[in-house]
Amino acid sequence: MNTDYKVGELIYDANIYDGLNTFLSDLQFYKKWLPTNKEARILELCCGTGRLTIPIAQEGYNICGIDYTPPMLEQAKSKAAEAGLEINFIEADIRTLDLQEKFDFIFIPFNSIHHLYRNEDLFKALACVKNHLKEKGLFLLDCFSPNIQYIVENEKGQAVIAEYTTDDGREVLIKQTMRYERATQINRIEWHYFINGEFHSTQNLDMRLFFPQELDSFLEQAGFDIVHKFGGFEEEPFDDKSEKQIYILSLNHLGDNDK
């Protein structure tokens, strides 16, 4: 079994990433749950190019952004400077992060935990969150709720998922194929890039799927209480039809449940 799971370099090309991810449907949700105190310390893990970091900073919050990919961070820093903002963007792995400080509010947005491919990786990241969260702080995250029917249908062939023009003038077409590994719960996604009308490359976008009861249990085992679990950013109740798993979490003070 191939366990070389990864995200392709072109997917982390900052202009290609920003051209694809222009939505802000999750921003109002995260802003709603921010502390009312503007002096609060905010930590965003897997911040990418600052899609959420920058508008939160524009609200007057002291926010720090963490990401593992230098091209994304460079784009984030450039966008922040253009907006006249001073934001601390740090290159780091969320599994080993140690900032030597604690935060009032920590969040991992935009399905980022799907790139924690092993249980060990997830628990390391959750331990880092726990180590950085103040006693009465909140931890938020969002991810997909696995849809096996969708995966089965999309394993049958190649589908166009995006077509757009980047800020630097590239015409991008992305076609997707996928194959699900049941033993590892990894959805092996491939994005086939066509740039300016010509095939460019095939890039992996492998994603570990977390099933609802499994993820609830992992979070509780890692030392968190589930304050709320929603099925969408409008705070719909989580149910069988929910496409998302969105968590509001606090530290568990009933005992040491660390893994």
Secondary structure, DSSP 4 states (H G I P E B T S, - for coil): ------B-GGGG-HHHHHHH----TTHHHHHHHS-S-TTSEEEEES-TTTTTHHHHHHTT-EEEEEES-HHHHHHHHHHHHHTT---EEEE--TTT---SS-EEEEEE-TTGGGG--SHHHHHHHHHHHHHHEEEEEEEEEEEEPP-HHHHHHHTTS-EEEEEEE-TTS-EEEEEEEEEEETTTTEEEEEEEEEETTEEEEEEEB-EE---HHHHHHHHHHTTEEEEEEESSTT-PBP-TT-SEEEEEEEE--SS----
